[in-house]
Amino acid sequence: MPDQFYVYILLCADGTLYTGYTGDLSRRIKQHQAGAIPRSYTKSRRPVKLVWAGEFNTKEEARSHERKLKRWKPDHKGKLIAENQAQTDQIKADQGVTD
């Protein structure tokens, strides 16, 4: 089982935001970029860019936070993204995420 879990927000090519969670952030972003996730919201909206990520100690915490974020309006998510850019950049560097 992963040591950390991640909730993430992707900016899609059509300007929409997608929120998800994973135990392997780098792998999941690569899957989204490749369109490798069947029936995924992002498959027809590529390329995507990781614009926010948060770390959680348990899968349950990550899933709970993901559900909360999915209920937020885009402008609220935009504020979260803007206020946490340095944290997101650090997580991207630590996890080897390139987009």
N, CA and C atoms as an extended XYZ file, in Angstrom:
297
Properties=species:S:1:pos:R:3:atomname:S:1:resname:S:1:resid:I:1 pbc="F F F"
N         0.840       -1.171        0.000 N   MET     1
C         0.000        0.000        0.000 CA  MET     1
C         0.891        1.241        0.000 C   MET     1
N         0.485        2.293       -0.746 N   PRO     2
C         1.304        3.506       -0.800 CA  PRO     2
C         1.461        4.177        0.564 C   PRO     2
N         2.573        4.889        0.730 N   ASP     3
C         2.812        5.650        1.959 CA  ASP     3
C         1.966        6.910        2.009 C   ASP     3
N         1.697        7.478        0.850 N   GLN     4
C         0.924        8.711        0.739 CA  GLN     4
C        -0.154        8.522       -0.322 C   GLN     4
N        -1.201        9.285       -0.175 N   PHE     5
C        -2.250        9.353       -1.190 CA  PHE     5
C        -2.388       10.801       -1.601 C   PHE     5
N        -2.837       11.010       -2.809 N   TYR     6
C        -2.902       12.351       -3.364 CA  TYR     6
C        -4.282       12.638       -3.919 C   TYR     6
N        -4.745       13.848       -3.674 N   VAL     7
C        -5.906       14.384       -4.365 CA  VAL     7
C        -5.334       15.404       -5.330 C   VAL     7
N        -5.879       15.436       -6.536 N   TYR     8
C        -5.316       16.320       -7.553 CA  TYR     8
C        -6.415       16.974       -8.368 C   TYR     8
N        -6.073       18.120       -8.923 N   ILE     9
C        -6.966       18.818       -9.843 CA  ILE     9
C        -6.196       19.017      -11.139 C   ILE     9
N        -6.832       18.634      -12.237 N   LEU    10
C        -6.256       18.805      -13.561 CA  LEU    10
C        -7.011       19.902      -14.304 C   LEU    10
N        -6.273       20.705      -15.040 N   LEU    11
C        -6.870       21.652      -15.969 CA  LEU    11
C        -6.889       20.973      -17.327 C   LEU    11
N        -8.072       20.798      -17.866 N   CYS    12
C        -8.237       20.129      -19.154 CA  CYS    12
C        -8.098       21.131      -20.295 C   CYS    12
N        -7.845       20.623      -21.496 N   ALA    13
C        -7.651       21.473      -22.670 CA  ALA    13
C        -8.866       22.349      -22.955 C   ALA    13
N       -10.053       21.923      -22.562 N   ASP    14
C       -11.259       22.725      -22.807 CA  ASP    14
C       -11.530       23.731      -21.686 C   ASP    14
N       -10.604       23.849      -20.723 N   GLY    15
C       -10.738       24.817      -19.650 CA  GLY    15
C       -11.475       24.313      -18.422 C   GLY    15
N       -11.966       23.087      -18.449 N   THR    16
C       -12.655       22.525      -17.296 CA  THR    16
C       -11.651       21.929      -16.322 C   THR    16
N       -12.110       21.704      -15.101 N   LEU    17
C       -11.270       21.125      -14.060 CA  LEU    17
C       -11.753       19.731      -13.716 C   LEU    17
N       -10.813       18.812      -13.527 N   TYR    18
C       -11.112       17.435      -13.130 CA  TYR    18
C       -10.428       17.166      -11.796 C   TYR    18
N       -11.142       16.568      -10.868 N   THR    19
C       -10.597       16.240       -9.555 CA  THR    19
C       -10.574       14.730       -9.375 C   THR    19
N        -9.458       14.202       -8.874 N   GLY    20
C        -9.335       12.773       -8.621 CA  GLY    20
C        -8.402       12.502       -7.452 C   GLY    20
N        -8.211       11.216       -7.157 N   TYR    21
C        -7.261       10.822       -6.109 CA  TYR    21
C        -6.512        9.585       -6.567 C   TYR    21
N        -5.338        9.368       -5.966 N   THR    22
C        -4.501        8.238       -6.354 CA  THR    22
C        -3.443        7.966       -5.291 C   THR    22
N        -2.858        6.792       -5.345 N   GLY    23
C        -1.715        6.453       -4.509 CA  GLY    23
C        -0.400        6.629       -5.247 C   GLY    23
N        -0.460        6.859       -6.573 N   ASP    24
C         0.742        7.037       -7.392 CA  ASP    24
C         0.480        8.190       -8.361 C   ASP    24
N         0.838        9.375       -7.937 N   LEU    25
C         0.487       10.578       -8.687 CA  LEU    25
C         1.122       10.605      -10.077 C   LEU    25
N         2.394       10.313      -10.168 N   SER    26
C         3.077       10.354      -11.459 CA  SER    26
C         2.437        9.394      -12.469 C   SER    26
N         2.186        8.171      -12.029 N   ARG    27
C         1.562        7.177      -12.918 CA  ARG    27
C         0.188        7.639      -13.363 C   ARG    27
N        -0.604        8.163      -12.435 N   ARG    28
C        -1.968        8.560      -12.777 CA  ARG    28
C        -1.992        9.719      -13.770 C   ARG    28
N        -1.102       10.682      -13.603 N   ILE    29
C        -1.068       11.806      -14.538 CA  ILE    29
C        -0.672       11.309      -15.929 C   ILE    29
N         0.286       10.405      -15.985 N   LYS    30
C         0.681        9.819      -17.280 CA  LYS    30
C        -0.498        9.087      -17.919 C   LYS    30
N        -1.304        8.379      -17.120 N   GLN    31
C        -2.484        7.695      -17.644 CA  GLN    31
C        -3.481        8.698      -18.218 C   GLN    31
N        -3.721        9.775      -17.500 N   HIS    32
C        -4.631       10.806      -18.014 CA  HIS    32
C        -4.096       11.383      -19.324 C   HIS    32
N        -2.806       11.690      -19.367 N   GLN    33
C        -2.215       12.279      -20.579 CA  GLN    33
C        -2.326       11.337      -21.774 C   GLN    33
N        -2.192       10.045      -21.526 N   ALA    34
C        -2.231        9.051      -22.607 CA  ALA    34
C        -3.652        8.658      -22.993 C   ALA    34
N        -4.634        9.059      -22.216 N   GLY    35
C        -6.009        8.637      -22.482 CA  GLY    35
C        -6.220        7.173      -22.159 C   GLY    35
N        -5.453        6.655      -21.207 N   ALA    36
C        -5.441        5.228      -20.893 CA  ALA    36
C        -6.486        4.804      -19.862 C   ALA    36
N        -7.286        5.739      -19.373 N   ILE    37
C        -8.296        5.401      -18.374 CA  ILE    37
C        -9.648        5.344      -19.080 C   ILE    37
N       -10.209        4.144      -19.250 N   PRO    38
C       -11.475        4.020      -19.977 CA  PRO    38
C       -12.576        4.854      -19.329 C   PRO    38
N       -13.382        5.457      -20.151 N   ARG    39
C       -14.541        6.267      -19.733 CA  ARG    39
C       -14.151        7.445      -18.848 C   ARG    39
N       -12.897        7.852      -18.908 N   SER    40
C       -12.442        8.972      -18.089 CA  SER    40
C       -12.921       10.292      -18.684 C   SER    40
N       -13.287       11.195      -17.810 N   TYR    41
C       -13.687       12.542      -18.200 CA  TYR    41
C       -12.591       13.213      -19.024 C   TYR    41
N       -11.345       12.938      -18.706 N   THR    42
C       -10.229       13.628      -19.338 CA  THR    42
C        -9.830       13.049      -20.699 C   THR    42
N       -10.317       11.877      -21.036 N   LYS    43
C        -9.858       11.199      -22.254 CA  LYS    43
C       -10.031       12.066      -23.505 C   LYS    43
N       -11.167       12.736      -23.617 N   SER    44
C       -11.414       13.577      -24.791 CA  SER    44
C       -11.062       15.041      -24.537 C   SER    44
N       -10.440       15.332      -23.411 N   ARG    45
C       -10.124       16.713      -23.035 CA  ARG    45
C        -8.625       16.918      -22.830 C   ARG    45
N        -7.825       16.127      -23.513 N   ARG    46
C        -6.378       16.216      -23.393 CA  ARG    46
C        -5.839       17.277      -24.333 C   ARG    46
N        -4.662       17.818      -24.007 N   PRO    47
C        -3.812       17.488      -22.869 CA  PRO    47
C        -4.347       18.098      -21.574 C   PRO    47
N        -3.883       17.524      -20.479 N   VAL    48
C        -4.262       18.019      -19.155 CA  VAL    48
C        -3.010       18.523      -18.445 C   VAL    48
N        -3.237       19.390      -17.466 N   LYS    49
C        -2.121       19.920      -16.675 CA  LYS    49
C        -2.477       19.808      -15.204 C   LYS    49
N        -1.566       19.275      -14.421 N   LEU    50
C        -1.751       19.205      -12.976 CA  LEU    50
C        -1.602       20.605      -12.402 C   LEU    50
N        -2.695       21.124      -11.821 N   VAL    51
C        -2.668       22.497      -11.289 CA  VAL    51
C        -2.773       22.549       -9.774 C   VAL    51
N        -3.138       21.444       -9.137 N   TRP    52
C        -3.177       21.389       -7.676 CA  TRP    52
C        -3.031       19.944       -7.238 C   TRP    52
N        -2.302       19.752       -6.135 N   ALA    53
C        -2.186       18.426       -5.528 CA  ALA    53
C        -2.035       18.589       -4.023 C   ALA    53
N        -2.650       17.677       -3.295 N   GLY    54
C        -2.525       17.636       -1.851 CA  GLY    54
C        -2.185       16.232       -1.403 C   GLY    54
N        -1.403       16.111       -0.345 N   GLU    55
C        -0.972       14.813        0.186 CA  GLU    55
C        -1.808       14.443        1.403 C   GLU    55
N        -2.101       13.142        1.512 N   PHE    56
C        -2.891       12.620        2.628 CA  PHE    56
C        -2.276       11.310        3.093 C   PHE    56
N        -2.424       11.028        4.377 N   ASN    57
C        -1.811        9.838        4.960 CA  ASN    57
C        -2.586        8.563        4.694 C   ASN    57
N        -3.887        8.656        4.481 N   THR    58
C        -4.690        7.445        4.251 CA  THR    58
C        -5.564        7.611        3.015 C   THR    58
N        -5.944        6.493        2.468 N   LYS    59
C        -6.843        6.481        1.326 CA  LYS    59
C        -8.177        7.123        1.697 C   LYS    59
N        -8.641        6.853        2.901 N   GLU    60
C        -9.922        7.389        3.345 CA  GLU    60
C        -9.895        8.910        3.421 C   GLU    60
N        -8.793        9.470        3.941 N   GLU    61
C        -8.662       10.930        3.994 CA  GLU    61
C        -8.665       11.524        2.587 C   GLU    61
N        -7.935       10.900        1.682 N   ALA    62
C        -7.861       11.394        0.309 CA  ALA    62
C        -9.224       11.324       -0.368 C   ALA    62
N        -9.905       10.217       -0.236 N   ARG    63
C       -11.223       10.083       -0.863 CA  ARG    63
C       -12.214       11.086       -0.296 C   ARG    63
N       -12.161       11.309        0.997 N   SER    64
C       -13.049       12.276        1.628 CA  SER    64
C       -12.781       13.686        1.097 C   SER    64
N       -11.509       14.041        0.976 N   HIS    65
C       -11.163       15.367        0.467 CA  HIS    65
C       -11.550       15.496       -1.010 C   HIS    65
N       -11.361       14.432       -1.783 N   GLU    66
C       -11.756       14.443       -3.194 CA  GLU    66
C       -13.254       14.712       -3.315 C   GLU    66
N       -14.050       14.012       -2.527 N   ARG    67
C       -15.510       14.209       -2.577 CA  ARG    67
C       -15.874       15.647       -2.231 C   ARG    67
N       -15.186       16.208       -1.244 N   LYS    68
C       -15.446       17.588       -0.847 CA  LYS    68
C       -15.126       18.541       -2.000 C   LYS    68
N       -13.954       18.382       -2.609 N   LEU    69
C       -13.548       19.262       -3.699 CA  LEU    69
C       -14.459       19.145       -4.912 C   LEU    69
N       -14.963       17.954       -5.177 N   LYS    70
C       -15.839       17.764       -6.334 CA  LYS    70
C       -17.135       18.570       -6.202 C   LYS    70
N       -17.499       18.922       -4.979 N   ARG    71
C       -18.710       19.725       -4.767 CA  ARG    71
C       -18.442       21.232       -4.884 C   ARG    71
N       -17.175       21.622       -4.904 N   TRP    72
C       -16.827       23.044       -4.981 CA  TRP    72
C       -17.074       23.588       -6.377 C   TRP    72
N       -17.423       24.857       -6.435 N   LYS    73
C       -17.582       25.551       -7.712 CA  LYS    73
C       -16.198       25.867       -8.273 C   LYS    73
N       -16.115       26.026       -9.606 N   PRO    74
C       -14.804       26.278      -10.224 CA  PRO    74
C       -14.062       27.492       -9.659 C   PRO    74
N       -14.768       28.564       -9.310 N   ASP    75
C       -14.054       29.730       -8.786 CA  ASP    75
C       -13.429       29.445       -7.418 C   ASP    75
N       -14.092       28.612       -6.617 N   HIS    76
C       -13.528       28.220       -5.315 CA  HIS    76
C       -12.277       27.360       -5.533 C   HIS    76
N       -12.347       26.446       -6.497 N   LYS    77
C       -11.175       25.629       -6.828 CA  LYS    77
C       -10.038       26.512       -7.339 C   LYS    77
N       -10.386       27.541       -8.123 N   GLY    78
C        -9.380       28.465       -8.644 CA  GLY    78
C        -8.615       29.161       -7.538 C   GLY    78
N        -9.311       29.543       -6.475 N   LYS    79
C        -8.646       30.167       -5.329 CA  LYS    79
C        -7.708       29.182       -4.644 C   LYS    79
N        -8.164       27.939       -4.481 N   LEU    80
C        -7.317       26.897       -3.877 CA  LEU    80
C        -6.049       26.707       -4.696 C   LEU    80
N        -6.212       26.645       -6.005 N   ILE    81
C        -5.073       26.452       -6.907 CA  ILE    81
C        -4.073       27.602       -6.766 C   ILE    81
N        -4.584       28.825       -6.817 N   ALA    82
C        -3.719       30.008       -6.749 CA  ALA    82
C        -2.990       30.112       -5.415 C   ALA    82
N        -3.678       29.799       -4.332 N   GLU    83
C        -3.093       29.945       -3.001 CA  GLU    83
C        -2.089       28.858       -2.649 C   GLU    83
N        -2.055       27.787       -3.405 N   ASN    84
C        -1.195       26.646       -3.068 CA  ASN    84
C        -0.223       26.276       -4.179 C   ASN    84
N         0.140       27.239       -5.021 N   GLN    85
C         1.009       26.942       -6.158 CA  GLN    85
C         2.365       26.385       -5.731 C   GLN    85
N         2.964       26.963       -4.697 N   ALA    86
C         4.281       26.491       -4.250 CA  ALA    86
C         4.204       25.052       -3.746 C   ALA    86
N         3.154       24.734       -2.992 N   GLN    87
C         2.966       23.360       -2.492 CA  GLN    87
C         2.795       22.386       -3.657 C   GLN    87
N         1.997       22.778       -4.632 N   THR    88
C         1.779       21.914       -5.797 CA  THR    88
C         3.074       21.707       -6.569 C   THR    88
N         3.822       22.785       -6.776 N   ASP    89
C         5.097       22.666       -7.491 CA  ASP    89
C         6.049       21.716       -6.770 C   ASP    89
N         6.065       21.758       -5.433 N   GLN    90
C         6.937       20.876       -4.657 CA  GLN    90
C         6.493       19.419       -4.790 C   GLN    90
N         5.193       19.167       -4.713 N   ILE    91
C         4.683       17.797       -4.874 CA  ILE    91
C         5.006       17.287       -6.278 C   ILE    91
N         4.816       18.120       -7.286 N   LYS    92
C         5.141       17.713       -8.660 CA  LYS    92
C         6.614       17.333       -8.769 C   LYS    92
N         7.492       18.139       -8.176 N   ALA    93
C         8.933       17.854       -8.235 CA  ALA    93
C         9.246       16.564       -7.478 C   ALA    93
N         8.693       16.413       -6.284 N   ASP    94
C         8.954       15.227       -5.474 CA  ASP    94
C         8.466       13.946       -6.145 C   ASP    94
N         7.361       14.031       -6.881 N   GLN    95
C         6.758       12.849       -7.497 CA  GLN    95
C         7.166       12.661       -8.960 C   GLN    95
N         7.972       13.555       -9.468 N   GLY    96
C         8.442       13.442      -10.853 CA  GLY    96
C         7.344       13.651      -11.882 C   GLY    96
N         6.414       14.531      -11.558 N   VAL    97
C         5.308       14.808      -12.486 CA  VAL    97
C         5.736       15.876      -13.462 C   VAL    97
N         5.641       15.563      -14.748 N   THR    98
C         5.877       16.542      -15.804 CA  THR    98
C         4.627       16.600      -16.660 C   THR    98
N         4.200       17.796      -16.939 N   ASP    99
C         3.013       17.907      -17.797 CA  ASP    99
C         3.155       19.037      -18.778 C   ASP    99
